[in-house]
Protein backbone atom coordinates (compact mmCIF):
# COMPACT_ATOMS: atom_id res chain seq x y z
CA UNK A 1 0.00 0.00 0.00
CA UNK A 2 2.90 2.37 0.79
CA UNK A 3 4.41 1.72 -2.65
CA UNK A 4 1.08 2.47 -4.36
CA UNK A 5 0.54 5.69 -2.39
CA UNK A 6 4.10 6.80 -3.04
CA UNK A 7 3.91 6.03 -6.76
CA UNK A 8 0.53 7.79 -7.10
CA UNK A 9 1.80 10.96 -5.48
CA UNK A 10 4.99 10.83 -7.55
CA UNK A 11 2.95 10.53 -10.76
CA UNK A 12 1.00 13.69 -9.89
CA UNK A 13 4.22 15.41 -8.86
CA UNK A 14 5.88 14.43 -12.13
CA UNK A 15 3.04 15.85 -14.21
CA UNK A 16 3.62 19.23 -12.55
CA UNK A 17 7.40 18.82 -12.81
CA UNK A 18 7.28 18.01 -16.51
CA UNK A 19 5.11 21.03 -17.25
CA UNK A 20 7.33 23.25 -15.10
CA UNK A 21 10.49 22.05 -16.84
CA UNK A 22 9.32 21.79 -20.45
CA UNK A 23 5.86 23.34 -20.88
CA UNK A 24 7.30 26.81 -21.39
CA UNK A 25 9.05 25.58 -24.56
CA UNK A 26 5.67 25.33 -26.27
CA UNK A 27 3.68 28.09 -24.57
CA UNK A 28 6.18 30.80 -23.63
CA UNK A 29 8.86 30.52 -26.29
CA UNK A 30 8.16 34.08 -27.44
CA UNK A 31 8.40 35.55 -23.91
CA UNK A 32 11.41 36.63 -21.86
CA UNK A 33 13.14 33.80 -19.99
CA UNK A 34 12.43 35.28 -16.54
CA UNK A 35 8.67 35.14 -17.21
CA UNK A 36 9.05 31.42 -17.94
CA UNK A 37 11.10 31.05 -14.74
CA UNK A 38 8.42 32.76 -12.62
CA UNK A 39 5.62 30.65 -14.10
CA UNK A 40 7.69 27.46 -13.82
CA UNK A 41 8.36 28.20 -10.16
CA UNK A 42 4.63 28.58 -9.60
CA UNK A 43 4.01 25.19 -11.21
CA UNK A 44 6.93 23.64 -9.32
CA UNK A 45 5.29 24.62 -6.02
CA UNK A 46 2.55 22.11 -6.81
CA UNK A 47 5.17 19.55 -7.80
CA UNK A 48 6.76 19.85 -4.36
CA UNK A 49 3.38 19.70 -2.60
CA UNK A 50 3.04 16.15 -3.93
CA UNK A 51 6.69 15.10 -4.09
CA UNK A 52 7.60 15.86 -0.47
CA UNK A 53 4.74 13.76 1.00
CA UNK A 54 5.46 11.00 -1.55
CA UNK A 55 9.10 10.79 -0.49
CA UNK A 56 8.26 10.91 3.21
CA UNK A 57 5.67 8.15 2.85
CA UNK A 58 7.97 6.09 0.63
CA UNK A 59 10.94 6.46 2.96
CA UNK A 60 9.08 4.49 5.63
CA UNK A 61 9.50 1.31 3.56
CA UNK A 62 11.83 2.06 0.65
CA UNK A 63 15.52 2.78 0.61
CA UNK A 64 16.74 6.07 -0.81
CA UNK A 65 17.99 4.25 -3.91
CA UNK A 66 14.63 2.57 -4.41
CA UNK A 67 12.85 5.92 -4.07
CA UNK A 68 15.16 7.50 -6.63
CA UNK A 69 14.81 4.78 -9.25
CA UNK A 70 11.02 4.73 -8.73
CA UNK A 71 11.06 8.48 -9.36
CA UNK A 72 13.09 8.00 -12.56
CA UNK A 73 10.75 5.29 -13.86
CA UNK A 74 7.72 7.48 -13.19
CA UNK A 75 9.46 10.45 -14.83
CA UNK A 76 9.83 8.47 -18.05
CA UNK A 77 6.27 7.16 -17.75
CA UNK A 78 4.99 10.75 -17.54
CA UNK A 79 7.45 12.29 -20.00
CA UNK A 80 6.76 10.05 -23.00
CA UNK A 81 3.02 10.88 -23.23
CA UNK A 82 3.85 14.54 -22.52
CA UNK A 83 6.41 14.63 -25.34
CA UNK A 84 4.14 12.87 -27.82
CA UNK A 85 0.73 14.34 -26.95
CA UNK A 86 1.49 17.81 -25.61
CA UNK A 87 4.79 18.76 -27.24
CA UNK A 88 3.81 16.95 -30.47
CA UNK A 89 7.09 15.07 -30.75
CA UNK A 90 7.00 12.00 -32.93
CA UNK A 91 7.24 8.74 -30.99
CA UNK A 92 10.61 7.06 -31.36
CA UNK A 93 11.92 3.61 -30.71
CA UNK A 94 14.46 5.24 -28.38
CA UNK A 95 11.61 5.78 -25.89
CA UNK A 96 11.15 2.00 -25.74
CA UNK A 97 14.87 1.33 -25.24
CA UNK A 98 15.14 4.00 -22.54
CA UNK A 99 12.07 2.52 -20.84
CA UNK A 100 13.60 -0.95 -20.87
CA UNK A 101 16.81 0.39 -19.34
CA UNK A 102 14.82 2.09 -16.58
CA UNK A 103 12.82 -1.12 -15.99
CA UNK A 104 16.13 -2.96 -15.67
CA UNK A 105 17.25 -0.41 -13.08
CA UNK A 106 13.97 -0.87 -11.19
CA UNK A 107 14.50 -4.63 -11.23
CA UNK A 108 18.00 -4.35 -9.78
CA UNK A 109 16.96 -1.87 -7.08
CA UNK A 110 13.96 -3.88 -5.90
CA UNK A 111 15.04 -7.50 -6.40
CA UNK A 112 15.25 -9.64 -3.33
CA UNK A 113 14.72 -6.76 -0.91
CA UNK A 114 11.56 -6.69 1.17
CA UNK A 115 9.74 -3.39 1.08
CA UNK A 116 9.41 -3.26 4.85
CA UNK A 117 11.79 -4.71 7.38
CA UNK A 118 10.40 -5.24 10.87
CA UNK A 119 13.05 -4.50 13.41
CA UNK A 120 13.40 -2.75 16.73
CA UNK A 121 13.31 1.02 16.82
CA UNK A 122 16.86 2.31 17.11
CA UNK A 123 16.10 5.97 17.70
CA UNK A 124 18.00 6.94 20.90
CA UNK A 125 15.09 8.81 22.46
CA UNK A 126 12.71 5.87 22.15
CA UNK A 127 15.17 2.99 22.58
CA UNK A 128 15.78 3.94 26.23
CA UNK A 129 12.06 4.26 26.94
CA UNK A 130 11.26 0.72 25.81
CA UNK A 131 9.52 1.60 22.56
CA UNK A 132 10.07 -1.25 20.13
CA UNK A 133 8.47 -1.35 16.70
CA UNK A 134 5.75 1.10 17.72
CA UNK A 135 4.76 -0.41 21.07
CA UNK A 136 5.78 0.03 24.70
CA UNK A 137 6.69 -3.35 26.18
CA UNK A 138 6.78 -4.75 29.68
CA UNK A 139 9.88 -6.59 30.81
CA UNK A 140 8.12 -9.87 29.88
CA UNK A 141 7.63 -8.60 26.31
CA UNK A 142 3.88 -7.96 26.45
CA UNK A 143 2.47 -4.69 25.11
CA UNK A 144 1.33 -2.01 27.53
CA UNK A 145 -0.19 0.10 24.76
CA UNK A 146 0.28 0.56 21.06
CA UNK A 147 1.70 3.85 19.85
CA UNK A 148 1.42 5.25 16.36
CA UNK A 149 4.46 4.25 14.39
CA UNK A 150 6.84 7.12 13.83
CA UNK A 151 8.26 7.52 10.33
CA UNK A 152 11.81 6.30 10.02
CA UNK A 153 14.53 8.27 8.38
CA UNK A 154 16.10 6.64 5.36
CA UNK A 155 19.26 5.70 7.27
CA UNK A 156 17.32 3.92 10.02
CA UNK A 157 15.77 1.26 7.83
CA UNK A 158 18.14 0.69 4.94
CA UNK A 159 20.63 -2.09 5.36
CA UNK A 160 23.10 -2.36 2.52
CA UNK A 161 22.48 -5.45 0.45
CA UNK A 162 25.41 -7.45 -0.78
CA UNK A 163 25.07 -5.67 -4.14
CA UNK A 164 25.61 -2.29 -2.42
CA UNK A 165 28.81 -3.31 -0.65
CA UNK A 166 32.27 -2.74 -2.12
CA UNK A 167 33.63 -5.60 -4.20
CA UNK A 168 37.12 -5.33 -2.78
CA UNK A 169 36.70 -6.61 0.78
CA UNK A 170 40.33 -5.90 1.72
CA UNK A 171 39.87 -2.19 1.00
CA UNK A 172 36.57 -2.21 2.86
CA UNK A 173 38.18 -3.81 5.93
CA UNK A 174 41.04 -1.32 5.89
CA UNK A 175 38.60 1.60 5.76
CA UNK A 176 36.57 0.35 8.71
CA UNK A 177 39.53 -0.96 10.70
CA UNK A 178 38.12 -4.53 10.78
CA UNK A 179 40.70 -7.22 10.29
Rosetta blueprint (number, residue, H / E / L):
1 X L
2 X H
3 X H
4 X H
5 X H
6 X H
7 X H
8 X H
9 X H
10 X H
11 X H
12 X H
13 X H
14 X H
15 X H
16 X H
17 X H
18 X H
19 X H
20 X H
21 X H
22 X H
23 X H
24 X H
25 X H
26 X H
27 X H
28 X L
29 X L
30 X L
31 X L
32 X L
33 X H
34 X H
35 X H
36 X H
37 X H
38 X H
39 X H
40 X H
41 X H
42 X H
43 X H
44 X H
45 X H
46 X H
47 X H
48 X H
49 X H
50 X H
51 X H
52 X H
53 X H
54 X H
55 X H
56 X H
57 X H
58 X H
59 X L
60 X L
61 X L
62 X L
63 X L
64 X H
65 X H
66 X H
67 X H
68 X H
69 X H
70 X H
71 X H
72 X H
73 X H
74 X H
75 X H
76 X H
77 X H
78 X H
79 X H
80 X H
81 X H
82 X H
83 X H
84 X H
85 X H
86 X H
87 X L
88 X L
89 X L
90 X L
91 X L
92 X L
93 X H
94 X H
95 X H
96 X H
97 X H
98 X H
99 X H
100 X H
101 X H
102 X H
103 X H
104 X H
105 X H
106 X H
107 X H
108 X H
109 X H
110 X H
111 X L
112 X L
113 X L
114 X L
115 X L
116 X L
117 X L
118 X L
119 X L
120 X L
121 X L
122 X L
123 X L
124 X H
125 X H
126 X H
127 X H
128 X L
129 X L
130 X L
131 X E
132 X E
133 X L
134 X L
135 X E
136 X E
137 X E
138 X L
139 X L
140 X L
141 X L
142 X L
143 X E
144 X E
145 X E
146 X E
147 X L
148 X L
149 X L
150 X L
151 X L
152 X L
153 X L
154 X H
155 X H
156 X H
157 X H
158 X L
159 X L
160 X L
161 X L
162 X H
163 X H
164 X H
165 X L
166 X L
167 X L
168 X L
169 X H
170 X H
171 X H
172 X H
173 X H
174 X H
175 X H
176 X H
177 X L
178 X L
179 X L
